[in-house]
Amino acid sequence: MIVGVGIDVVEVARLARALERTPGLARRLFTEAEQGRPVESLAARFAAKEAVAKALGAPGGLHWTDAEVVQLESGRPVLRLTGGVAEEADAQGIKTWHLSLSHDGGVATAVVVAES
């Protein structure tokens, strides 16, 4: 059963400017493993984190780094949740997450489906 759906869009250039302008922002938004990726990939990952929050109903107290996008050997992106995000997902009975990422034309998108 679908518990929640989230979608988000990020302008790649805007994220790039924010990361250049604000020292330490990358550490607040992205896990260590995510930080070395190209800005288009970071924008898609940030969109995924926003989409996760929306799928959960946007509860307070979540940390950006508690939702991480990792790639399987096949290249498929999946979510790895920890901390407060994992606790909220457990509280809502979410057992499975579906994730789709895309970036093209200066825009990155993510769609997340949370399933019990």
Protein Blocks (a to p, Z undefined) as FASTA:
>chain_A
ZZbdcdddddfklmmmmmmmmghklmmmpcfklmmpcfklmmmmmmmmmmmmmmnoppgh
iafklpccdddfkopacdddehjllmmmmmnopabdcdddddeehiacddddddZZ
